[in-house]
Amino acid sequence: MSTTGSASAGSKTDLAGLAAHVGEHFGYTEWRTLTQEQVNLFADLTDDHNPIHIDPDHAKSTPFGTTIVHGYFTVAMLAPFLQELVPVRGASLSVNYGIDKLRFPAPVPVSARFRCGAELAEVTDIKGGVQMKVIAIVEVEDAPKPALVAECLFRHYA
């Protein structure tokens, strides 16, 4: 994945103007990292103690060579990423409506730098507001493939 380009504050629009941004790429978040301690806490919260996530000695012998962030921890990072990249003014309520498609083409190694880019794919009217589909791509610095690709749905109500 590309590691060029700068982070962006994203597009700031209101409900009425959202549809005008379909097809627009909103830039990238700042680079972030997750520590082994954070990954261990996520493992405890979800009861997912797969050694590839929490045991550095075990992980050395895997194809990844190190511990990796849980895929669903990476998914959870979409909430702050997309709030940063695609803020919508004037909504009295905004909710995550789900994910149409989710793939994990490559892992996020613990302590690696990663970020998210987003494109507004679709806006449709719903009762009391709009639904938007955002294509989110999480990339790891200097990695050849993205770590996550998701079609995320959000509903914004007036």
N, C-alpha and C positions, 0 to 999 in steps of 0.2 A: 504494500500500500504506500501511497505517497506520504511523505512526512514533510512536504513543503507546504507553504501557505501559512498564514498566521491565524491565530485564534480570532474569533469574531464574537461580538456581543449578540449576534443573531439579528433577525428581523423583528422590529417592534411594530406591530400593527394592531388594529382593532378588529372586532368581529366582522364588520361590514367590509373591511379592506382585505380580509384574509384570502379570499378567492383570487385576488389579483396577483398573489405570490405563488400560485401553483406552478411547479417546475423550477422554482428558485432554490438554489443551494444556499443554506444559511451560514456556511462557514464551519468552523471547528471550535470546540471547547479548548480550554487550556489543557496541557498535558497533566495527567495525574498518575499516581502510583497507589498500590495497595500493599500494605506490609503483611508479613506472615502472621503477626498478631491479629490484624483485622480479618484475615482469611480464617484463622482458627476460631475467632468469635463467631463468624458466619457459620462455620461448621457446627459449633455448639448450638446456635439458634435454630438451625435446620436439621440437626441430627444427621448430617452428611459428613462422616469422618473418613471418607475415602483417603487412603494414604497419599495419593497423588496431590492432594491439596494440603495435607497437614504434616507430612513426615518428610523432611528434607533429605534424610539419608535414603529412604526408600525411593524418593523421586529421582535421585541421581542415577539410578539404574533403569529408568524409563526412557523412552524416546525423547522426552522433553528435557531431561537432564536436571530439572529443578521442579519445585512445587508450582502448581498452576492455580489460578483463581477459579472458583466454581463458575460454571457457565451462568447459573442463575444469580450469582452475585454480580456478574457483569450485566445481566438483564436489569437488576435492581439499580444499577448506576444510570440507566437510561432516564429515570425520573429527574434527577438533578441536571443531567446533561441537556435534556430536551427543554426543561424549564429555562435553562440558560440560553439556548439557541433559538427557541421559537416562543417567545413571550407574546401573549395575546392580551391586549388592553381591553377593558370594558366588559369582560366576562364576570358575571356575578358568581359563577361556579364553573370550574374546569375539572374534568375527571378523565382518568385513564380508562379507555373503553376496551382495551385488549390489544392483542397482536395477531395480525392475519398470518404472518409468516415469520419464522425465526430460525436462523441457522448459526452454527458455531464453526466456521471453516478452520479456525486455528485457535490455540489457547492464548490466554493472557498469563505470562509467567509472573509469579509473585515478584514485586518490586520493579517490574518493567514499566516504562512510561507508555500510557495509552490515552487516547482521546476519542471524541465522537464528532462526526460530521452528520449533517441532516439536510434532507431535501423535502420540500412540501410536494407530495405527489397528488393529492386530491382534497377537495373541499366539497362537502355536500350539506344541503340544508336539512335540519332535523327540527322537530317540534321544539320551539323555544330557543333555537341556536344553530350551531353548525358542528359537523363532524369533520375532522381533518385526519388524513393519513400522511404520516411522516416516515420516510425511509431513513433509518438510522444505521450508520456504519461505525463500529468501534474498531479502531486500528491501533496496533502496537508499533511503537517506533522501530523503524528499520525492518519490520516483518514483511514478507512478500504477500501475505494474504490477510484479509481482515479477521478479527477475532469474533465479530458478531455482525450479522446483517438482520435487520428486523423491519417489518412494516407495522408501525405502531399507530393505533387509533386513539384519538382524544376527542372528547365532546366538550364544547364551550357553550354555556348558556348565558343569555342576555340578562 
